[in-house]
Amino acid sequence: MFKKAALSQLNLKDLELQDNVAKLLNQLGKQDSSWSSWTFRKVIMRLGSYSLIEYDHQNHTYGLHPLVHQWSGTTLEGNKSLMQNLVLTIIALSFPLTFTDEDFKYRRKLLKHTTNSIASLKPEDINPLVGTHIAQIYSDVGRLKETEALEVMAMEKRKQVLGDNHPDTLTSMAIVASTYWNQGRWSDAEVIFLVVLEKRKLVLGDDHPDTLKSMAELATTYLSQGRWKEAEALLVAVTEKSKRVLGEDHRVTLGSMGDLATTYLSQGYWKEAEALLVEVIKKDERALGDDHPDILIAMDNLAFAYRCQGLLKDAEALGLVGMEKSKRLLGDDHPYTLFIMANLAVTYREQGRLNEAEALAVMAMESMKRVFGDTHPRTLRCMGNLAVTYRKQGRLQDAEVLQIVALEKMKTVLGDEYPWTLENMANLADTHRDQGRLKEAEALSVEVIEKMGRVLGDDHPHTLITMTNLIATYVALGRSNDAEALKAIVEERRKHCDGS
């Protein structure tokens, strides 16, 4: 860590802090623009001879002896904040904001040191560049509140010092918006992404990589809000322009292709999504390596595409690989891990492995509540999917209770006509039908079909599935004519979707 920090070319834009860090690193082995491993070993051996530091052979890291740590905390007093700030700065200088699998592994090792060093510091006391780098350590492990506090601090300081239109300020704003997006605060993210996009067009030009990245980020916000056509149009434009300006294998190009595939999935275009995702994963693996975290979400989306096409074995295999990798690389509670777990639980349910589906879904839901909160959209969708598993297990009362709780929260957080809200309403209608509450089931299904037709489209797979389930309700009500008439409409629409 000290060597990496000593050789870093990052400019803190704070002469006093840069000078103090340099003085400390000079004592440890920094020599102008190089590093003396011999000097560092000599210092470490001397400290070790007095039992002032310990070496962790498993993680290959040094640490203060607990008694020394306690003594230094009470003895340094006024200098404690200064020393912690210097150590935090050295941690930040020891890594670039790049995202290879080695980068992620290295930053995970820094988490404990970071938590200890930042404990008594206020966000406003931290250098903006340092704050941005330390925020990435927390972001990597899904600790979004700590991430947000540091990123907002960095953004506000850069606005004050550099101005609203400086490229560094715009980068900070985009990072904050991304964190809002991860927290499910999509409207807040959209507002910032729009500002950043317009300013980057003005300052950097329409074809600059950062401008294209901003277009893709805004599109993902539209996607999350259920505005699929807007998202698709923007992502098609970004993908084509990125291929032409940056090349087909550029990170911005592949990122926009992956996002476009997600848009296709949301609209029920399984084959188109599959083809794009296979291409993205293949190129990402070649460029980044098999274990890069960015590949995990593409794998999870591909597993989703397989499941929607009935390829359950393929979906399961991909989900298991993704979950194992995500746990190993990012940890059990990282958002990527939880997303993959929740998706795999649905695959188990579709395979009829209801007990395994329940166990995994409960684990994912409880972790999401702890990490994201009770009202995060992902938590609510996981609750809705768990309720479907309860219904298939015959636990109709449990299913209904969970669906009603999820539905009320979805209406508040996402709105009455958000696709996930409508999906949960449709599932509640199925529960009412299984409970013998056929009139309630019919009324709810009719309402959902009307809204899905308007929001998703008459030919969307979810609309057709809900119509098929309403046919079952009509049959149970003894209304065979209505059932036959609706069946004919569904069959005709499916023929249209298949192109036959």
N, C-alpha and C positions, 0 to 999 in steps of 0.2 A: 504493500500500500504506500509506504513512504517513498519508495523508489518511483512508483508510478506518478505520485504527486510531484516529486522533485523534477521529473522530466516533462510534466504537463506544460503545454503551451497556452493554456487558458488564461485570459486576462480578467482579473477580478474587478478592474476599473475602480479600485480602492487602494491607493498607494500605501497607506499605513498598514492595512491588513496584509497586502501582498508582501510588504517588507518584513512584518512580524513572522509570517509563515516561512519566508525564505530564511530568516535567522534560525528558526527552529529546525528546519530541514538541513541547514548547513552543519549544525551540530551532530546530525545523525548520518551524514554521508554525502550530502549534495555538494558538488564541486563544479561551479559555473553551470555549464549545460550538460554535465554528466553526473554519474552516481558512483560513489566508492563503496562497493560491497564490503571491502576490508574494514573501512571506518565504521560502517554500520554494525558489522559483527563484533567489533571491538567494544562499541558502546553497549550492545546487547549483552555480551559476555560479562561486562563489568556490572551492569544492573542485575543480571542473573546471579552473580556471585554473592550479592547481598540479599538475594531472594525477594527483590523488588518487583520482578516480573515472572510470569509463568509461560511456558510454551505448550500450546494445545497441539499434540501430535496428530490427532485425528483430522482437525481442520487446518493445520499448518498456520496457526495464528498465535500472536503474542497477546498477553493480557496482564493487567495489574493483579497482584495478589489481593484477595478480598480485604485483608486487614490494611494493606497499603492504600487501597481505594478508599476505605472508610477514613483513614487518617488524612489523606490528601483532601477529602471533602470538607473536613472540619478545620484543617490548617490553612488551606489556600484562601478561604473566605473571599476577600475582595478580588483576588486574581482568578477565582474559580471560573467565572463567566468568560473571562478573557481566554483562559486555557481551553475551555470547552469549545469556544468559538474557533480557536486555532485548530483544534483536533477535528472539528466538524468540517472546517474548510479543507484540511488535508484529505479527509475522506472524500469530499466532493471533487477535489482536483485529481483524485486517483483513478477516475473513470470518465470516458466520454459518453455522450448520450447516443450510443449506438446499441443495436439490439440483436447481436449474435447470441447463440446459446451460451457461449463463454461469458458474455457480458451479463446475462441474467444470473448465471451461477455465481459470478464474482460479487454482484450487488447483493445477493442473498446473504453472502458471508459478512457483509458490512452492516446488516440490519441491527445486530446486537450492539456494535460499537456506536452506531448512529443513535439508537435509542438512549444509550447512556450519555452521549455527548450533548444531546439536544434537550435533556431533561429539564434543566433550569434556565434555558434560553427562551426568550419571547420571539415569535416570528419576525417582529419588526427589527430585532437586533441582528438578524442574519443577512448576509450579503445576498442580493438577488440571484446571482449566478449560482451561489452555494445552495440557496433555497430551491432553485429549479432542479439541481442535481440530486439533492437529498429527497425531494418530493418523488423522484423517479424510483428511489429505493422503496419507498412506501407504496407507490403505485404498483410496482412489480408484484407485491404480495397482497394487493387488494385492500390496503388500508386507506380508504378514500378520504376520510375526514382529515387525517394528517396531511395527505396529499393536497387536498383543497386549500388548507390553511397556508401552506408554504407557497403554493402556486399563486394564490390571490395576493399574498404579500409581495412576491416577485413582480407580478403584473403592476400593482399600484406603484411600487418604487420606480419601475422602469417608465411608467407614464410620467411621473414627477420629474425624473432626471433626463430622460431621452425624448419625451414627447409622445403623443398618441400615434404618430405615423411612422415611428422608427421601426425597422424590421425586427429588432429584438423585442420591442413592445408587442408587436403583432404576433410574434411567436408565443410570447407569454399568454396573450389573450386566447390564442387557439388552444394552448395547453389547458387553460382553465375551462374552456368550453368542452374539451374532451372529457375532463373529469366530471363536469356537470352531466354530460351524456351518460357516462358510466354509472352515475348515481340515479339515472332515470329522470333527470330534470331536463327534459328534452326541449321545452319551450325556452328555458334559460340558455341552453346551449345554442339554440337556433339564433337567438338575438345576437349573441357574440359572434358566431360564425358568419352571419350576414355582414356585420361591421368589418370583420377581418377580411372577408372576401373582397368587399368593395375597396378597402384601403390597399390591399395587395395588388389589385388590378391597377390602381392609381400609381402606387409606388414602384412596383416590380414589373408590371405588364401582364397581359392576359396569358402568356405562354410560359411564365416562370414556374418551376416545379412547385414552389410554395403556394402559388395561386391555384394551380391545378389540384393540389392537395386540399386546399380550402374548399374548392368546389365539391370534391368527393366527401369531405366532412359534413358540409351542409346537406348533401344528398342523403347521408346516413341518418341525419336528424329527421329529414322528411320521411324516410323509411320507418324510423321508430315511431313516428306520429301517425303512421298508417296512410301517408300521402304517397302511395306507391307510384302513381303515374308521374308525379313531379320528380320523385327520386330516380325513376328509371330514365326519364328524359335527360336529367342532369348527368347521370352516371354514363350513359351512352356517349354523351358529348365529351365528358372527361376522358373516358377510355380511348376514344378515337383520337383526340388531341394528344393525349399522353403517348400513345403508340407512335404518332407522327413526330412529335417534338422530342420525346425522351427515349423512345425505344420500347420494344415489346416486353423486355425483361426488367424494366426499371421498377423500383419499389412502388412508385405512385401508380404506374400502369397496372401492376398486379393487384395492388390494394383496391383500385377502382373496379377491376374485373371481379374480385371477390365480393365487393359490395353489390355490384350489379347482379351477381348470382343470387345473393340474398333477396334482392328485389324480385327476381324471378320466382324464387321459392314462395315468397309471400303472396304472389299472384297465381300460384298453382302451376307454373311452367317448370315441371320437374326435370324434364329432359334437357331443356336449355340450361337450367341451373347446374345439373350434373356435369354437362360437357365443359362449362366454364370452370367449375371447381376442380375437376380432374386436371385441367390445364394449369390452373394456378398452383395447385399443390405440387405438381411435377416440377414446375419452374422454381417454386420457393424452396423445395428440397434441394435442388441443384445449387441454388444461390446461397442458401442459409444453413443447410444441413437438416437432417431428419428431426432434430430435437428443438428446433426454434419455436418459441411460443406462438408466433404469428400463424404458424401452420395449424395449430390446434383448433382454432375457430373454423378455418376452412374445412378441416376434417369433420368437425361436428356438423357443419352445414351439409356436407356431402352425405354423412350418415342420415341426416334428416331427409335428404332427397331420396336416398335408397328406401327408407321406411315408407315414405309417401307413395313409392312405386311398388310396395309390397316385397321389396328385397330385404327381408328382415334379418337374414343371416349376415348379409354384407353390412347392414346398418349396425348390428350388434358387434361384429368383429372390429369395425372402425371405431365404434364408441368405446370399446374396452381398451384398445390401443391408446386412444386419445386421453381417456381418464387416467390410465397408468402414467403416461408421459406428463400430464398436467400436474398430477400429484407430486411426481418426482422433481419436476422443474420448478413449479410455482407454489406447491403446498396444497394441503387439503381444503383450505378455506378460500383459495383464490377464486375470483369470479369465473375465470375460464373453467376451472375444475368443477364448480357448482353447475354451470350451464351444461357441461358435458354429462354430468351425473343425472341431471333432470331429464335430459334428452334420452339417455340410455334407459332410464326408468320407464319412459313411454314405450320404447322399443320392447322391453320385457313384457309390458302390459299387452302390446299387440301380439306378442308370441304366446300369450296365455299364461305367462309365468307371473301370476298375480302377486304371490307372496314376495318374490324377489323385487318386483316392481314397487310394491308398497314400501319395503324396507329402504330401498334406494331413494325413493321419492321423499319419504319422511326425513331421511338424513339430509338430503339436498334442501328441503324446505326449512328445516330448523337452522341449518347453517346460513341460508339466505336471510332468515329473520335476524340472525345475530350480526351478519356482515353488512346487509343492506337496510334492514328494518322491515317492519310488518307491511308497509304500504308501497314498497318498491315494486314496479311492474313485473319484474322477474319473479319475485316472491309470490305475487298474486297468481301469476300464470302457473307456477309450480303447485300452488294450493289447488287450483282448478283441475290440473291434471291428476293430482292425487285423489281428488274427489271422484273422478271417473273410474279410477282403480277400485275405490270403495264400492261404487255402484256395480262394477263387474264382479266383485266378491259377494254381492248380495247384501252389503251393508248400506242399505238405502237411506236410513236415518243419518248416519255419519256423512254420507255423500251429500245429502241435502243441506245439512248444517254448514259444511265447509264451502259448498257452492254459494250459498246465500251470503256468507261472510265475504268470500272473495268477490262476488258480484257487486255488493254494495261499495266495497273499497275501490273496485275497478271503475265504477261509475263516477266516484268522486275524483280519483286520480287521473283516469284516462278518458272518461266521458262515456256517455250512453251508447255511442255508435263506434267506439274503437273496436277493431277486429277481435282482440282478445276478450273484450267485454261480450261481444256477440257470440263468440265461441263458447264462453261460459254459460250464457243464457240458453244456448242450444243444448248444452249438456244437462242443465237443470231441467229442461223440458223432458229429456230422456229419463231422468230420475223420476219425475212426476208420472210419466207413463208406466214405468216399472212398479211404482207405488199404487197404480190403479187410479190415479187422479187424472183421468183422461181429458176432461174438459180444460183443466189448467195446462196440461201438456200441449193440447191443441192450440190454445190461445197464445201461449208463449212461442210455440214453433212458428205460427203464422206471423207474429210480430217480428221474430228474428229473420225469417225468410225475406220479408219486405225490406228490412234494414240491410241485410246482407246483399240483396239485389242492388240496392242503391249504392252501398259502400264498396262492396267487393266485385259486384257484377253478377248477372244471372247465371253465368256459366262457370263461376268459380267453384272449385271442388268443395269448399265448405258450404256454399249455398246448396249444391246438389246433395251433399250428405244430409244436411238438415231437412231438405225436402223428402229424401228417402226415409228418414226417421218419422216424418209426419205421415207418410204412407202407412207405416206400422201403427201409428196412433189411430188413423182412420179405420184400419182393419179391426183393431181392438174395439172400436166404437160401433162396428158393424156397418160402417158406411163404405161398402165395397165399390160403389160407383165413383165416389170421390177418390178412393184409393187408386182405382184403375185410371182415372183421368189424370191424376198427378203423376202416376208411373209413366204414362205415355209422354208427358212433358219432359220428365227427367231423362228418359231414354233418348228422346230427340235431341236434347241439349248435349248429352254425352256423345252422341254421334257427331254433332257439330264440333265438339271439342277435339274428338279424335280425327276429324277431317274426313270422315267417311260419309 
